[in-house]
């Protein structure tokens, strides 16, 4: 590559376009959701560089995005936008991916890319998994008025969420053709990275879905859970309906008003109830669409009742209380830290 070609390669616009169109979409064939997440990362980055450093997006070169500016951007995400560490790390992952692509196209960018690639992801504390008790799930299922179309749809929504443990994006994308109601019953989900899996349905779920299909268009491409305009429900729409149902359920059980409920809470609930019923972790991983069993292991960590039962089988030893000895002040200070 000649010097003029190298300079043109360093313009951010053309390189970024090839990164998305040729690399992410055509070569890696990433899902639309993943491409959108990467796109949003760079929209935020470009807006920050223009606001903070006066660098117009159309005039940017790749080498304008150095490690110091990337670190400033990440810091702004946490301090200015109140993003959590997970979000910060996700934005950094998108930037790293771009620089690996850019250096393959132009090795002269390697020195600046190495400093960006050396920026570490932040460690964070994993919160204890929150989940509902069986009677709380039943309260949510009983909350909607099934005599109305919206109420019946909401019951189908909560039933499928609990039955399948699906991600909210998987539920929102469901079509009528994704159901298989005979024999038995199953729903076909499209998960992360275009991975597909089938989850069996309870007989009660099959009966409920059949009643629901009698009230709506049955074309295979029709949304299974349509919004008021007939399109697919959105993530925010599903979250809103859960908040509505929680308020209705809390009228009968005031304790529910204190619960923070999200679609992921019900997904966690499905996993925990499967685990407490004796289902193996590897089966739960397939059920939830986890690629890495370590992701599923968090439910075992959170299952305190299983740990208590295991502890009960272990005889408790007699432990004598040690006599306290005077220790040097420095050792005592370190012990109290």
Secondary structure, 3 states (H helix, E strand, C coil): CCHHHHHHHCEHHHHHHHHHHHHHHHHCCCCHHHHHHHHHHHHHHHHHHHHHHCCCHHHCEHHHCCHHHHHHHHHHHHHCCCCCHHHHHHHHHHHHHHHHHHHHHCHHHHHHHHHHHCCCCCCCCCCCCCCCCHHHHHHHHHHCCCCCHHHHHHHHHHHHHHHHCCCHHHHHCCEHHHEECCCCCEEEEECHHHCEEEEECCHHHHHHHHHHHCCCCCCCCCECCECCCCCECCHHHHHHHHHHHHHHHHCCCHHHHHCCCCHHHHHHHHHHHHHHCCCCHHHHHHHHCCCCHHHHHHHHHHCHHHHHHHHHCCCCCCCCCCCCCCCCHHHHHHHHC
